[in-house]
Amino acid sequence: MLVVPRQHFDNILQLDASHVPLVQHMREKVTEVALAQGGVVKSAAELQIGFTRPPWNTVLHVHMHCISRPFKKETSPIRAAFMVYPSLFATVDVFLGELRQRVV
């Protein structure tokens, strides 16, 4: 599942500390929708939520990924790698920590 903000940003490097509420809202909404899917995801702990880091992002619009664990067998190794390597994928909590330190 993806969450896309209405305001356009090419990638997460264009966000700063003033965007913390936006990212928090995006996380709240994606978690709410994922948990409402009817039994697929039973808790927020099963979700991997975050952003692909530049230059690895292929879509030039900020979007938050939400993937439930465990990954299915058919999940490609490349896609799974994006979810576990911090140089490729920033979990929302890690990214919020980085964002709070950025100058407005």
Secondary structure as GFF3:
##gff-version 3
##sequence-region A 1 104
A	DSSP	beta_strand	2	3	.	.	.	ID=ss1
A	DSSP	three_ten_helix	12	14	.	.	.	ID=ss2
A	DSSP	three_ten_helix	17	19	.	.	.	ID=ss3
A	DSSP	alpha_helix	20	35	.	.	.	ID=ss4
A	DSSP	three_ten_helix	44	46	.	.	.	ID=ss5
A	DSSP	beta_strand	47	52	.	.	.	ID=ss6
A	DSSP	beta_strand	64	68	.	.	.	ID=ss7
A	DSSP	alpha_helix	77	84	.	.	.	ID=ss8
A	DSSP	beta_strand	89	91	.	.	.	ID=ss9
A	DSSP	alpha_helix	92	100	.	.	.	ID=ss10
###
